[in-house]
Amino acid sequence: MSESQSNIKLQAVNLTKKFDRRVIFEAVNFELGRGSSIAITGRNGSGKSTLIKIIARLLAQSSGELDFFDGDRKLRTEQFYKYIGFVSPYLNLYDEFTGFENLKIISDIRSSGHGNIDNVLQRVGLYSRRNDLVKIYSSGMKQRLKIAFSILHDPDVLLLDEPTSNLDLEGVGVVDDIADEYRKNRILVIATNDAHEKSLCAGELNLNRDV
């Protein structure tokens, strides 16, 4: 963990999400600071992926407040991307580019430089395949690349939606190591129904409700 990293805090108050008239979840509350980890659990359709997308600012809540703080300073929405890394099965990769080129594109978008790309590729076990086109990657290799995307900019908050899907035992070990770092020193949120993924977090937020 870099000493320059921020004292980040996530605070949700009465978060509610509806699609048309259907309530997906309502009155969700949590507060997470450095060294916090939470598993978002619940049956299919309970809103696990929806909630983690809202935390990532890919969706808007219907009501309630979700605030990010750096110390006592409340962050603006356009600042969130600097603090958050996100992994999910539905993220798209650039199939016509190599693994290295995919990460280079993201680095350019974030203006974070290319110095960390090789290190991240080594960490997720893709360094030897860095110059292969993503379209010939296996599903597990693509999942590893998505994990590399999420940690490339050394974020304070890591959001994982079913992070071990399509991974072999070695790949699961990569996720375990990264999760261990984040739950100790930063903020980790995992949306999952998998018992092993749930065990990577200290706390649980269950979204089950009668529908």
Secondary structure, 3 states (H helix, E strand, C coil): CCCCCCCEEEEEEEEEEEECCEEEEEEEEEEEECCEEEEEECCCCCCHHHHHHHHCCCCCCCEEEEEEEECCEECCHHHHHHCEEEECCCCCCCCCCEHHHHHHHHHHHHCCCCCCHHHHHHHCCCHHHCCCEHHHCCHHHHHHHHHHHHHCCCCCEEEEECCCCCCCHHHHHHHHHHHHHHHHHCEEEEECCCHHHHHCCCEEEECCCCC
